[in-house]
């Protein structure tokens, strides 16, 4: 069993930056993929970015050039650095952890971009 905890969300002005983190605990396998998704009110959840233990990275088109996914300084932590944020980026950001056939989700953290 793997437990995920997101942190770092909050309120930021348009054009600002924010970093959200996802830390896994429990029986974390040495090989996994960690991904960020987001869901805005009234919209479907959408993929943001992912990173594997082999450092294979994928971004959604809207995230390219503005968002950076990376491994945090803390073991089993993955960060999503977001820059030049727009009101359209307002959403609950959740992380997904997949290892083998197992899939785990965190509860999410709210990111609000507003002046």
C-alpha atoms as a printed R data frame, in Angstrom:
    type eleno elety resid chain resno       x      y       z
1   ATOM     1    CA   UNK     A     1   0.000  0.000   0.000
2   ATOM     2    CA   UNK     A     2   1.225  3.469  -0.909
3   ATOM     3    CA   UNK     A     3  -0.071  6.698   0.591
4   ATOM     4    CA   UNK     A     4   0.331  9.964  -1.271
5   ATOM     5    CA   UNK     A     5   0.263 13.429   0.226
6   ATOM     6    CA   UNK     A     6   0.215 16.600  -1.841
7   ATOM     7    CA   UNK     A     7   1.302 19.950  -0.498
8   ATOM     8    CA   UNK     A     8   2.175 23.438  -1.637
9   ATOM     9    CA   UNK     A     9  -1.067 24.626  -3.168
10  ATOM    10    CA   UNK     A    10  -2.461 28.056  -2.515
11  ATOM    11    CA   UNK     A    11  -3.457 31.393  -3.975
12  ATOM    12    CA   UNK     A    12  -1.153 33.083  -6.477
13  ATOM    13    CA   UNK     A    13  -1.546 36.076  -8.767
14  ATOM    14    CA   UNK     A    14  -1.536 35.689 -12.554
15  ATOM    15    CA   UNK     A    15   2.024 35.476 -13.796
16  ATOM    16    CA   UNK     A    16   3.216 34.105 -10.491
17  ATOM    17    CA   UNK     A    17   4.858 30.811  -9.597
18  ATOM    18    CA   UNK     A    18   4.011 27.981  -7.279
19  ATOM    19    CA   UNK     A    19   5.468 24.604  -6.442
20  ATOM    20    CA   UNK     A    20   3.350 21.627  -5.458
21  ATOM    21    CA   UNK     A    21   4.843 18.452  -4.053
22  ATOM    22    CA   UNK     A    22   3.732 14.849  -3.823
23  ATOM    23    CA   UNK     A    23   5.323 12.624  -1.210
24  ATOM    24    CA   UNK     A    24   4.776  8.889  -1.128
25  ATOM    25    CA   UNK     A    25   4.983  6.721   1.964
26  ATOM    26    CA   UNK     A    26   4.448  3.046   2.665
27  ATOM    27    CA   UNK     A    27   5.663  0.193   0.484
28  ATOM    28    CA   UNK     A    28   6.985  2.233  -2.417
29  ATOM    29    CA   UNK     A    29   8.514  0.136  -5.163
30  ATOM    30    CA   UNK     A    30  11.874  1.091  -6.621
31  ATOM    31    CA   UNK     A    31  10.278  1.426 -10.053
32  ATOM    32    CA   UNK     A    32   7.252  3.654 -10.545
33  ATOM    33    CA   UNK     A    33   5.694  6.466 -12.484
34  ATOM    34    CA   UNK     A    34   4.411  9.549 -10.688
35  ATOM    35    CA   UNK     A    35   2.026 11.865 -12.475
36  ATOM    36    CA   UNK     A    36   0.189 15.081 -11.787
37  ATOM    37    CA   UNK     A    37  -3.382 15.627 -12.880
38  ATOM    38    CA   UNK     A    38  -5.697 18.542 -12.329
39  ATOM    39    CA   UNK     A    39  -9.407 19.095 -12.257
40  ATOM    40    CA   UNK     A    40 -11.082 22.450 -12.523
41  ATOM    41    CA   UNK     A    41 -14.679 23.002 -11.381
42  ATOM    42    CA   UNK     A    42 -17.103 21.595 -13.913
43  ATOM    43    CA   UNK     A    43 -14.347 20.058 -16.024
44  ATOM    44    CA   UNK     A    44 -12.882 16.621 -16.445
45  ATOM    45    CA   UNK     A    45  -9.603 15.692 -14.850
46  ATOM    46    CA   UNK     A    46  -6.681 16.240 -17.199
47  ATOM    47    CA   UNK     A    47  -3.110 15.056 -17.307
48  ATOM    48    CA   UNK     A    48  -0.424 17.618 -16.465
49  ATOM    49    CA   UNK     A    49   2.948 15.856 -16.343
50  ATOM    50    CA   UNK     A    50   4.622 12.607 -15.365
51  ATOM    51    CA   UNK     A    51   8.055 11.328 -14.430
52  ATOM    52    CA   UNK     A    52   9.363  7.788 -14.099
53  ATOM    53    CA   UNK     A    53  12.134  6.418 -11.947
54  ATOM    54    CA   UNK     A    54  14.098  6.197 -15.191
55  ATOM    55    CA   UNK     A    55  13.580  9.963 -15.545
56  ATOM    56    CA   UNK     A    56  11.315  9.695 -18.552
57  ATOM    57    CA   UNK     A    57   9.255 12.902 -18.497
58  ATOM    58    CA   UNK     A    58   6.057 13.801 -20.303
59  ATOM    59    CA   UNK     A    59   4.115 17.072 -20.314
60  ATOM    60    CA   UNK     A    60   0.696 18.082 -21.485
61  ATOM    61    CA   UNK     A    61   0.873 20.705 -24.209
62  ATOM    62    CA   UNK     A    62  -0.402 23.466 -21.910
63  ATOM    63    CA   UNK     A    63   2.350 22.648 -19.407
64  ATOM    64    CA   UNK     A    64   5.302 22.720 -21.794
65  ATOM    65    CA   UNK     A    65   7.565 25.671 -21.156
66  ATOM    66    CA   UNK     A    66   5.762 26.696 -17.961
67  ATOM    67    CA   UNK     A    67   5.718 23.636 -15.705
68  ATOM    68    CA   UNK     A    68   8.639 21.474 -14.608
69  ATOM    69    CA   UNK     A    69   8.292 18.084 -12.959
70  ATOM    70    CA   UNK     A    70  11.233 16.744 -10.993
71  ATOM    71    CA   UNK     A    71  12.251 14.552  -8.130
72  ATOM    72    CA   UNK     A    72  12.408 16.408  -4.853
73  ATOM    73    CA   UNK     A    73  15.297 16.437  -2.435
74  ATOM    74    CA   UNK     A    74  13.322 14.143  -0.176
75  ATOM    75    CA   UNK     A    75  13.112 10.465  -1.126
76  ATOM    76    CA   UNK     A    76   9.894  9.492  -2.861
77  ATOM    77    CA   UNK     A    77   8.902 13.110  -3.419
78  ATOM    78    CA   UNK     A    78   8.022 14.555  -6.817
79  ATOM    79    CA   UNK     A    79   7.666 18.294  -7.336
80  ATOM    80    CA   UNK     A    80   5.775 20.260  -9.942
81  ATOM    81    CA   UNK     A    81   7.136 23.760 -10.377
82  ATOM    82    CA   UNK     A    82   4.637 26.005 -12.116
83  ATOM    83    CA   UNK     A    83   5.517 29.400 -13.560
84  ATOM    84    CA   UNK     A    84   3.649 32.114 -15.443
85  ATOM    85    CA   UNK     A    85   0.428 30.854 -13.953
86  ATOM    86    CA   UNK     A    86  -2.881 31.822 -15.502
87  ATOM    87    CA   UNK     A    87  -6.413 31.877 -14.127
88  ATOM    88    CA   UNK     A    88  -7.096 28.854 -16.358
89  ATOM    89    CA   UNK     A    89  -4.602 26.895 -14.250
90  ATOM    90    CA   UNK     A    90  -6.939 27.103 -11.262
91  ATOM    91    CA   UNK     A    91  -7.759 23.544 -10.254
92  ATOM    92    CA   UNK     A    92  -7.259 20.815  -7.703
93  ATOM    93    CA   UNK     A    93  -3.907 19.232  -8.476
94  ATOM    94    CA   UNK     A    94  -3.602 15.556  -7.588
95  ATOM    95    CA   UNK     A    95  -0.782 13.106  -7.938
96  ATOM    96    CA   UNK     A    96  -1.013  9.549  -9.165
97  ATOM    97    CA   UNK     A    97   1.494  6.842  -8.359
98  ATOM    98    CA   UNK     A    98   1.653  3.723 -10.496
99  ATOM    99    CA   UNK     A    99   3.840  0.695  -9.967
100 ATOM   100    CA   UNK     A   100   3.141 -2.471 -11.875
101 ATOM   101    CA   UNK     A   101  -0.622 -2.869 -12.009
102 ATOM   102    CA   UNK     A   102  -1.195 -0.882  -8.823
103 ATOM   103    CA   UNK     A   103  -2.474  2.672  -8.905
104 ATOM   104    CA   UNK     A   104  -2.676  5.126  -6.020
105 ATOM   105    CA   UNK     A   105  -4.065  8.649  -5.744
106 ATOM   106    CA   UNK     A   106  -3.605 11.512  -3.377
107 ATOM   107    CA   UNK     A   107  -6.414 13.785  -2.183
108 ATOM   108    CA   UNK     A   108  -5.144 16.787  -4.068
109 ATOM   109    CA   UNK     A   109  -4.176 20.354  -3.311
110 ATOM   110    CA   UNK     A   110  -6.014 23.465  -4.447
111 ATOM   111    CA   UNK     A   111  -4.224 25.923  -6.712
112 ATOM   112    CA   UNK     A   112  -6.026 29.200  -7.309
113 ATOM   113    CA   UNK     A   113  -4.700 31.792  -9.728
114 ATOM   114    CA   UNK     A   114  -6.454 35.087  -9.196
115 ATOM   115    CA   UNK     A   115  -5.738 38.752  -8.712
